[in-house]
Amino acid sequence: MSRIKKPILYVKSGCPWCREALSFFNTQGVDLDIRDVSENSKDMDAMVSISGQTKAPTFEYDDFVVADFSVDEFLAELNEFPEARHNLGIGDDEN
């Protein structure tokens, strides 16, 4: 059984997709651990380690990882992980 922890959102300053993701998670009331990989090389290393790539935003929550996404892509991926959706408190009625 995976442990529940605060989801991590890896972002880059000035990234429009990162701003869109932050806005989405704020409206959903998701409490995030936000890590700016352009400011911290250790966070960049961690993001590359979990996702295999260097693009942001990248979302990590236990075993659920979505790399380099738009909000629509995130929601499509989240639909495949109903337990993560439930634990994050993101409703089923987007769109």
Residue frames as a rotation matrix with the C-alpha (Angstrom) as fourth column:
MET 1
0.580 0.815 0.000 0.00
0.815 -0.580 0.000 0.00
0.000 0.000 -1.000 0.00
SER 2
-0.233 -0.689 0.686 1.42
0.636 -0.642 -0.429 3.37
0.736 0.336 0.588 -0.98
ARG 3
-0.383 0.042 -0.923 1.79
0.838 -0.405 -0.366 6.10
-0.389 -0.913 0.120 1.57
ILE 4
0.623 0.609 0.492 -0.20
0.728 -0.682 -0.078 9.30
0.288 0.407 -0.867 1.32
LYS 5
-0.324 -0.719 -0.615 1.95
0.787 -0.566 0.247 12.39
-0.526 -0.404 0.749 1.14
LYS 6
0.335 0.379 -0.863 1.68
-0.076 -0.902 -0.425 15.91
-0.939 0.208 -0.274 -0.11
PRO 7
0.677 -0.081 0.732 1.80
0.709 0.337 -0.619 15.97
-0.197 0.938 0.285 -3.92
ILE 8
-0.190 -0.825 -0.532 4.83
0.311 -0.564 0.765 17.65
-0.931 -0.020 0.364 -5.49
LEU 9
0.871 0.347 0.349 4.53
0.447 -0.262 -0.855 19.99
-0.205 0.900 -0.383 -8.46
TYR 10
-0.228 -0.970 -0.083 7.82
0.667 -0.218 0.713 20.70
-0.710 0.107 0.696 -10.21
VAL 11
0.839 0.535 0.104 7.64
0.471 -0.616 -0.632 24.03
-0.274 0.579 -0.768 -12.06
LYS 12
-0.377 -0.885 0.275 9.87
0.926 -0.357 0.120 26.47
-0.008 0.300 0.954 -13.94
SER 13
-0.137 0.305 -0.943 9.56
0.311 -0.890 -0.333 30.21
-0.941 -0.338 0.027 -13.44
GLY 14
-0.456 0.029 -0.889 7.95
-0.652 -0.691 0.312 31.93
-0.606 0.722 0.334 -16.41
CYS 15
-0.994 0.086 0.061 6.37
0.105 0.793 0.600 28.68
0.004 0.603 -0.797 -17.70
PRO 16
-0.513 0.858 0.022 2.78
-0.821 -0.498 0.280 29.31
0.251 0.126 0.960 -18.89
TRP 17
0.047 0.516 -0.855 1.80
-0.137 0.851 0.506 25.63
0.989 0.093 0.111 -18.48
CYS 18
-0.652 -0.335 -0.680 3.12
0.609 0.303 -0.733 25.75
0.452 -0.892 0.006 -14.91
ARG 19
-0.926 0.365 0.096 0.99
-0.368 -0.815 -0.447 28.83
-0.085 -0.449 0.889 -14.17
GLU 20
-0.145 0.906 -0.398 -2.04
-0.745 0.164 0.646 27.08
0.651 0.390 0.652 -15.66
ALA 21
-0.130 0.034 -0.991 -1.37
0.335 0.942 -0.012 23.98
0.933 -0.334 -0.134 -13.53
LEU 22
-0.919 -0.250 -0.305 -0.93
0.368 -0.266 -0.891 26.05
0.142 -0.931 0.337 -10.36
SER 23
-0.678 0.730 0.088 -4.19
-0.730 -0.682 0.042 27.87
0.091 -0.036 0.995 -11.04
PHE 24
0.014 0.683 -0.730 -6.01
-0.422 0.666 0.615 24.58
0.907 0.299 0.297 -11.63
PHE 25
-0.346 -0.198 -0.917 -4.70
0.594 0.711 -0.378 22.97
0.726 -0.675 -0.128 -8.43
ASN 26
-1.000 0.022 0.019 -5.55
-0.029 -0.695 -0.718 26.13
-0.002 -0.719 0.695 -6.45
THR 27
-0.363 0.931 -0.039 -9.16
-0.868 -0.322 0.379 26.07
0.340 0.171 0.925 -7.70
GLN 28
0.195 0.388 -0.901 -9.35
-0.107 0.921 0.374 22.36
0.975 0.023 0.221 -6.77
GLY 29
0.696 0.059 0.715 -8.00
-0.686 -0.240 0.687 23.06
0.212 -0.969 -0.127 -3.28
VAL 30
0.791 -0.489 -0.367 -5.03
0.452 0.872 -0.189 20.70
0.413 -0.017 0.911 -3.72
ASP 31
0.830 -0.554 0.064 -2.26
-0.413 -0.533 0.739 21.45
-0.375 -0.640 -0.671 -1.22
LEU 32
0.856 -0.516 -0.026 1.03
0.261 0.475 -0.840 21.14
0.446 0.713 0.542 -3.13
ASP 33
0.369 -0.889 -0.271 4.72
0.303 -0.160 0.939 21.05
-0.879 -0.429 0.210 -2.36
ILE 34
0.995 0.047 0.092 5.86
0.103 -0.368 -0.924 23.39
-0.010 0.929 -0.371 -5.16
ARG 35
0.249 -0.968 0.001 9.45
0.394 0.103 0.914 23.04
-0.885 -0.227 0.407 -6.32
ASP 36
0.885 -0.007 -0.466 10.97
-0.368 -0.625 -0.689 25.44
-0.287 0.781 -0.555 -8.85
VAL 37
0.642 -0.639 0.425 13.51
0.631 0.754 0.180 23.41
-0.436 0.152 0.887 -10.81
SER 38
0.514 -0.483 0.709 14.96
0.473 -0.530 -0.704 26.53
0.716 0.697 -0.044 -12.45
GLU 39
0.566 -0.261 0.782 15.97
-0.641 -0.736 0.218 27.76
0.519 -0.625 -0.584 -8.98
ASN 40
0.263 -0.381 0.886 17.20
-0.813 0.407 0.417 24.51
-0.520 -0.830 -0.203 -7.45
SER 41
-0.228 -0.439 -0.869 19.37
-0.881 0.473 -0.008 21.93
0.414 0.764 -0.494 -9.22
LYS 42
-0.942 -0.069 0.328 18.52
-0.238 0.827 -0.510 19.26
-0.236 -0.558 -0.795 -6.61
ASP 43
-0.028 0.996 0.090 14.83
-0.294 0.078 -0.953 19.65
-0.955 -0.054 0.290 -7.46
MET 44
0.295 0.051 -0.954 15.70
-0.955 -0.025 -0.296 19.37
-0.039 0.998 0.041 -11.18
ASP 45
-0.721 -0.631 -0.288 17.67
-0.626 0.770 -0.120 16.18
0.298 0.094 -0.950 -10.45
ALA 46
-0.704 0.529 0.474 14.72
-0.117 0.572 -0.812 14.77
-0.700 -0.627 -0.341 -8.46
MET 47
0.295 0.858 -0.420 12.26
-0.606 -0.172 -0.777 15.61
-0.739 0.483 0.469 -11.26
VAL 48
0.005 -0.384 -0.923 14.49
-0.952 0.280 -0.121 13.96
0.305 0.880 -0.364 -13.89
SER 49
-0.899 -0.395 0.191 14.90
-0.439 0.822 -0.364 10.93
-0.013 -0.410 -0.912 -11.61
ILE 50
-0.470 0.782 0.410 11.15
-0.025 0.452 -0.892 10.37
-0.882 -0.429 -0.193 -11.21
SER 51
0.528 0.809 -0.258 10.01
-0.215 -0.167 -0.962 11.36
-0.821 0.564 0.086 -14.70
GLY 52
0.073 -0.592 0.803 12.96
0.742 0.570 0.352 10.69
-0.666 0.570 0.481 -17.00
GLN 53
0.103 -0.004 0.995 12.74
0.861 -0.501 -0.091 14.15
0.499 0.865 -0.048 -18.56
THR 54
-0.712 -0.549 -0.438 13.40
0.692 -0.655 -0.304 17.86
-0.120 -0.519 0.846 -17.91
LYS 55
-0.628 0.522 0.578 10.11
0.086 -0.691 0.718 19.52
0.774 0.500 0.389 -18.85
ALA 56
-0.839 0.418 -0.348 7.72
0.338 -0.101 -0.936 21.18
-0.426 -0.903 -0.056 -16.41
PRO 57
0.048 0.114 0.992 5.18
-0.999 -0.013 0.049 21.06
0.018 -0.993 0.113 -15.02
THR 58
-0.401 -0.109 -0.909 5.71
-0.123 0.990 -0.064 17.59
0.908 0.087 -0.411 -13.61
PHE 59
0.239 0.635 0.735 3.38
-0.901 -0.137 0.411 16.23
0.361 -0.761 0.539 -10.92
GLU 60
-0.563 -0.436 -0.702 4.35
-0.110 0.881 -0.459 13.53
0.819 -0.182 -0.544 -8.42
TYR 61
0.063 0.591 0.804 2.01
-0.990 -0.062 0.123 11.90
0.123 -0.804 0.581 -5.92
ASP 62
0.323 -0.101 0.941 3.17
-0.375 0.899 0.225 8.54
-0.869 -0.426 0.253 -4.56
ASP 63
-0.408 -0.486 0.773 3.40
0.424 0.649 0.632 6.32
-0.808 0.586 -0.059 -7.66
PHE 64
0.560 0.672 0.485 1.28
0.779 -0.228 -0.584 8.66
-0.281 0.705 -0.651 -9.82
VAL 65
-0.332 -0.738 -0.587 3.58
0.265 -0.671 0.693 10.82
-0.905 0.075 0.418 -11.99
VAL 66
0.678 0.473 0.563 2.53
0.696 -0.166 -0.699 13.05
-0.238 0.865 -0.442 -14.88
ALA 67
-0.289 -0.894 -0.343 5.32
0.566 -0.448 0.692 14.81
-0.772 0.006 0.636 -16.77
ASP 68
-0.945 -0.250 -0.210 5.19
0.004 -0.652 0.758 17.83
-0.326 0.716 0.618 -19.09
PHE 69
-0.470 0.859 0.205 1.40
0.881 0.471 0.044 18.25
-0.059 0.202 -0.978 -19.08
SER 70
-0.681 0.524 0.512 -1.45
-0.336 -0.844 0.417 20.63
0.651 0.112 0.751 -19.79
VAL 71
-0.561 0.541 0.626 -4.41
-0.724 0.046 -0.688 20.55
-0.402 -0.839 0.366 -17.40
ASP 72
0.482 0.776 -0.408 -6.43
-0.876 0.420 -0.236 18.54
-0.011 0.471 0.882 -19.93
GLU 73
0.053 -0.555 -0.830 -3.61
-0.388 0.754 -0.530 15.99
0.920 0.350 -0.176 -20.25
PHE 74
-0.854 -0.352 0.384 -3.34
-0.462 0.172 -0.870 15.80
0.240 -0.920 -0.310 -16.45
LEU 75
-0.141 0.894 0.425 -7.07
-0.870 0.093 -0.484 15.13
-0.473 -0.438 0.765 -16.09
ALA 76
0.530 0.285 -0.798 -6.97
-0.718 0.652 -0.244 12.45
0.451 0.703 0.550 -18.81
GLU 77
-0.401 -0.767 -0.501 -4.12
-0.238 0.615 -0.752 10.73
0.885 -0.182 -0.429 -16.97
LEU 78
-0.793 0.121 0.597 -5.85
-0.607 -0.077 -0.791 11.14
-0.050 -0.990 0.134 -13.60
ASN 79
0.261 0.954 -0.144 -8.95
-0.964 0.264 0.000 9.37
0.038 0.139 0.990 -14.96
GLU 80
0.248 -0.264 -0.932 -6.80
-0.272 0.905 -0.328 6.23
0.930 0.335 0.153 -15.17
PHE 81
-0.696 -0.554 -0.457 -6.00
0.339 0.308 -0.889 6.50
0.633 -0.774 -0.027 -11.42
PRO 82
0.248 0.923 0.294 -9.31
0.099 -0.326 0.940 6.81
0.964 -0.204 -0.172 -9.53
GLU 83
0.500 -0.105 -0.860 -7.64
0.854 0.224 0.470 6.25
0.143 -0.969 0.202 -6.15
ALA 84
-0.635 -0.763 -0.122 -5.24
0.769 -0.639 -0.010 9.16
-0.071 -0.100 0.992 -6.75
ARG 85
-0.492 0.549 0.676 -8.16
0.129 -0.721 0.680 11.31
0.861 0.422 0.284 -7.96
HIS 86
0.564 0.760 -0.323 -10.09
0.391 0.099 0.915 10.48
0.727 -0.643 -0.241 -4.79
ASN 87
0.245 -0.547 -0.801 -7.13
0.964 0.045 0.264 11.06
-0.108 -0.836 0.538 -2.47
LEU 88
-0.804 -0.549 0.230 -6.35
0.584 -0.802 0.124 14.40
0.116 0.234 0.965 -4.13
GLY 89
-0.263 0.804 -0.533 -10.00
0.498 -0.360 -0.789 15.46
-0.826 -0.473 -0.306 -3.80
ILE 90
-0.830 -0.008 -0.558 -10.34
-0.440 -0.605 0.664 16.36
-0.342 0.796 0.499 -7.47
GLY 91
-0.015 0.969 0.245 -13.94
-0.418 0.216 -0.883 15.97
-0.909 -0.115 0.402 -8.58
ASP 92
-0.476 -0.081 0.875 -15.18
0.554 0.745 0.371 13.88
-0.683 0.662 -0.310 -11.47
ASP 93
0.449 0.858 0.249 -17.16
0.770 -0.229 -0.596 16.71
-0.454 0.459 -0.763 -13.04
GLU 94
-0.396 -0.596 -0.699 -14.55
-0.020 -0.755 0.655 18.77
-0.918 0.273 0.287 -14.89
ASN 95
-0.946 0.003 0.324 -15.34
0.323 -0.017 0.946 19.98
0.009 1.000 0.015 -18.42
